Amino acid sequence: MIYTLLINTVAVYLTAKLLDGVEIKSFFSALVVAVLLALVNTFIKPVIVFLTLPITILTLGLFIFVINALMLMLVDAISDGLKIRSFGWALIFSIVLSIINGLLFWIF
């Protein structure tokens, strides 16, 4: 569990440094964001996915990207260390974060 959290923290930090529309204060802020994101994805995201299942089916699963961006914006609202400029940046952040996260898990 600590290994996964550390990989997610590095992925959040790297992704925030790569994108202009996302700002993160420090590595510790990235750790807090990773923890909050894990909590949001564990408790809130499944409810939202269930409630939006018809839209997700109609869009052939692409609405999941919107849900991921909304979860990141929720974490942005909760956390002081993360600042996402707009929904578009949250969507891009979500996609790049998942790619970097996958690469880090594949490498390590």
C-alpha positions as CSV (number, residue, x, y, z in Angstrom):
1,M,0.0,0.0,0.0
2,I,2.8,2.4,0.8
3,Y,4.6,1.4,-2.5
4,T,1.4,2.3,-4.4
5,L,1.0,5.6,-2.6
6,L,4.6,6.5,-3.3
7,I,4.3,5.7,-7.0
8,N,1.0,7.8,-7.2
9,T,2.7,10.7,-5.4
10,V,5.6,10.7,-7.8
11,A,3.1,10.5,-10.7
12,V,1.1,13.5,-9.4
13,Y,4.3,15.5,-8.8
14,L,5.7,14.8,-12.3
15,T,2.4,15.4,-14.1
16,A,1.9,18.7,-12.3
17,K,5.4,19.8,-13.2
18,L,4.8,18.8,-16.9
19,L,1.6,20.8,-17.3
20,D,1.3,24.6,-17.3
21,G,-2.3,24.6,-16.1
22,V,-1.6,22.6,-12.9
23,E,0.4,23.9,-10.0
24,I,1.7,21.9,-7.0
25,K,3.5,23.5,-4.1
26,S,5.8,20.7,-3.0
27,F,6.4,17.0,-2.9
28,F,4.6,16.8,0.4
29,S,1.6,18.5,-1.3
30,A,1.8,15.8,-3.9
31,L,1.6,13.2,-1.2
32,V,-1.5,14.8,0.3
33,V,-3.1,15.0,-3.1
34,A,-2.3,11.3,-3.8
35,V,-3.9,10.4,-0.4
36,L,-7.0,12.5,-1.1
37,L,-7.3,11.2,-4.6
38,A,-7.1,7.6,-3.3
39,L,-9.9,8.4,-0.8
40,V,-12.1,10.2,-3.4
41,N,-11.6,7.3,-5.9
42,T,-12.5,4.8,-3.2
43,F,-15.6,6.4,-1.7
44,I,-17.1,9.0,-4.0
45,K,-16.1,7.8,-7.6
46,P,-18.0,4.5,-7.5
47,V,-21.2,6.3,-6.5
48,I,-20.8,8.8,-9.3
49,V,-20.0,6.1,-11.9
50,F,-23.1,4.2,-10.8
51,L,-25.3,7.2,-11.1
52,T,-23.9,8.2,-14.5
53,L,-23.9,4.7,-16.0
54,P,-26.5,5.4,-18.7
55,I,-24.4,8.4,-20.0
56,T,-21.2,6.3,-19.8
57,I,-22.8,3.6,-21.9
58,L,-24.1,6.1,-24.4
59,T,-20.6,7.6,-24.8
60,L,-19.0,4.2,-25.0
61,G,-17.1,4.8,-21.7
62,L,-15.6,8.2,-22.6
63,F,-17.6,9.8,-19.9
64,I,-15.3,8.2,-17.4
65,F,-12.7,10.8,-18.4
66,V,-15.1,13.5,-17.4
67,I,-15.7,11.8,-14.0
68,N,-11.9,11.5,-13.5
69,A,-11.5,15.2,-14.2
70,L,-14.3,16.0,-11.8
71,M,-12.7,13.9,-9.1
72,L,-9.4,15.8,-9.6
73,M,-11.3,19.1,-9.4
74,L,-12.8,17.9,-6.1
75,V,-9.4,17.1,-4.8
76,D,-8.3,20.6,-5.9
77,A,-11.1,22.2,-3.9
78,I,-10.2,20.2,-0.8
79,S,-6.4,20.5,-1.0
80,D,-4.4,23.7,-0.6
81,G,-1.3,22.3,-2.4
82,L,-2.9,21.7,-5.8
83,K,-4.3,24.3,-8.2
84,I,-5.9,23.3,-11.5
85,R,-6.9,26.3,-13.7
86,S,-9.9,24.8,-15.5
87,F,-11.9,21.7,-16.3
88,G,-9.9,21.3,-19.5
89,W,-6.6,21.2,-17.6
90,A,-8.2,18.7,-15.2
91,L,-9.1,16.5,-18.1
92,I,-5.6,16.7,-19.5
93,F,-4.1,16.2,-16.0
94,S,-6.3,13.1,-15.6
95,I,-5.1,11.6,-18.9
96,V,-1.4,12.4,-18.4
97,L,-1.5,11.2,-14.8
98,S,-2.9,7.8,-15.8
99,I,-0.2,7.4,-18.5
100,I,2.6,8.4,-16.1
101,N,1.2,6.3,-13.3
102,G,1.0,3.3,-15.7
103,L,4.6,3.8,-16.9
104,L,5.9,4.1,-13.3
105,F,4.1,0.9,-12.2
106,W,5.5,-0.9,-15.3
107,I,9.0,0.3,-14.6
108,F,9.0,-0.3,-10.9
